[in-house]
């Protein structure tokens, strides 16, 4: 959602799709994304769920669950909010989930809930950025990827191009009047978003890796594969030039300018060092506020805006990776227009007023309570089909 001062960084909706990329030696190469690898990621998540949920600690899987304790950062920004009561509800639901005896069927319920909310999070995040395509196509592509199917980016040079385009038109008839480049880009944005999100969850939640610069860069490189930055009349910026590479151009959003390019590497190192230290201390003390710490660092990441594009989507992946590991939940943001406005206003106030992440933490907490309640209902056999409130694609 940023607008670079340098016009080459400006993101447009109608663009060509790139393929057959040569990776830049300036950043980490993209890890294998074979169907077998992704199927192993799914199995890894199920194995983690079978041991403990939320997984939390990276040190000792046999230790008692961490205590969830509220920070003093929460700020009420709407009349119907009470952060204290919301936090109490969240901890009650987490405790209920942790103490519910689980068999294979219930482990499958948790795994399905996580994957369903990942799909919704991808859709909402794309809607915030005016990326991707409609709900039905998003669901279909994400489910195929999470099931380990061989789904990759497509360009007009591919043999399967026409078949893929016709299939997308069938699923979302309104796309028939759109340029092929727009449709293909939207598809590629969904595919790569799903792969990037799955990779980050596998590394940070299942593999218990630290949230390092390398992990963030690799996730960003996956996110942007096949998705160039294009501005009419300006040179294209292919994915290998900006994917996983810290930006060298000044970017801003409205009246907000983000971190000066020359300071980005130092700021990112500082952020990653701090989050690693904070999470290690929390695990050592066995006490954490996952909603506050996830809000804090996802907000800090987007205020740095380290990459030329894709920062918004990646900041919400970081938010959800932390929530998934320490609260056992993923929250979709941006599915509805009203929620998108609320979210962007909170981010805007945090940037302009410099008052920290208190409002954002309350926003995240409120949505986490809903998802935790739904997970507990499903574990008790009371959950129905997910109601997204979204219309069928046009």
Residue, then its C-alpha position, 0 to 999 in steps of 0.5 A: x500500500x505504499x507509493x514510492x517517490x521513485x516512480x519505478x517502485x510504484x505498484x499498478x494493477x494492470x501488469x505483465x507476468x514474468x517467468x523463468x527467473x534468474x535469482x539475484x546473488x544479492x539475496x537468498x535463493x528460493x527454497x524448493x517448492x515441490x509438491x512433495x516438499x509442500x506435502x511434508x509441510x502439511x504433515x509437519x503442521x499436523x505432527x506439531x498439532x499432535x504434540x501440543x497446541x499452541x506449540x509455543x516454546x522452541x526449547x522444550x516440548x515437554x514443558x508446561x504451556x506458557x502463561x498468557x499475561x496481558x501487557x499494559x499497551x492495549x488502548x480502547x478506540x471504540x465504544x464497545x471495546x473492553x481490552x481487559x474483558x477481551x483478554x480474559x476471553x482469549x486466555x479462557x479459550x486458549x486454556x480450554x483448547x489446551x486442556x481439551x483431550x485430543x484424538x486424531x479427529x480433533x487434531x484434524x479439526x485444528x489443522x483444518x481450522x488453521x488452513x481455512x483461516x490461512x486462506x481467509x487471511x490471504x484473501x483479506x490481505x490481498x484485498x487490502x493491497x488490491x491484489x489477487x482475484x476473487x474469493x472462489x479462485x483464492x480458495x481453489x488455488x490455496x487448497x490445491x497448494x496446501x494439499x501439495x499439488x503442483x501449482x506455479x506462476x503462469x505467464x502468456x509464454x506458457x503452453x497452458x496459458x489459454x487453458x488457465x485463463x479460460x478456467x479463471x474466466x469460468x470461476x469468475x466470469x467478471x474477469x472476461x472483460x479484464x486484460x489477460x495480464x491483470x488476470x494472470x498477475x492476480x492468479x500469481x499473487x494468490x499462488x505466491x502468497x499461499x506458498x510464502x505463508x505456508x513457508x513462513x508458518x512451517x519455518x517459524x511455527x513448526x520448525x521453531x526457527x527464529x524470525x531472522x532477516x534471512x527468513x523474512x527475505x526468503x519469504x518475501x522472495x517467494x511472495x514476489x516470484x512471477x510478480x514484477x513491479x510495472x509502471x506505464x512508461x517506466x522500466x519494469x522492476x522484475x522480481x529477481x531485482x526486488x524480491x528478498x532485496x532491501x529497497x534502495x528507493x524512497x517510499x511513502x504512503x500519503x503523507x508518511x515516508x518510511x525508513x530512509x533506504x540507507x538505514x533499512x539494513x540496520x533497522x531490520x537487524x535491530x528489529x529481528x534481534x529484538x524480537x528474537x530476544x523478546x521471544x527467548x525471554x518470554x519462553x525462559x520466563x514462561x510468560x507471554x502476551x502473544x497479541x501484543x508482541x505480534x502487533x508490535x513487530x508487524x507494525x514495526x516491520x511495516x513502518x520500516x517498509x524494507x522492500x520495494x513492494x509486498x510489505x503490507x502482505x508480509x507484515x500480516x504474515x509476520x503477525x499471524x506467524x507469531x499468533x499461530x505459534x504462541x496463541x494457536x490462532x490465525x486471524x484474517x484481516x481485510x475480508x470486508x471493506x469496513x474492516x479494511x478501513x478500520x485497519x488502515x485508519x489504525x495503522x495511519x494513526x499509529x504512524x502519524x500520532x506515534x502512540x505505539x501499537x496499543x490500538x492495533x493490539x486491541x484490534x488484533x485481540x478482538x479478532x483473535x477472540x473470535x477465531x479462538x471461540x470458533x476453534x473451541x466450538x469445532x473441537x466440541x463438535x459444534x462448529x458449522x461451515x465458515x461464514x465469511x460474509x463474502x459474496x460469490x465472485x462476479 
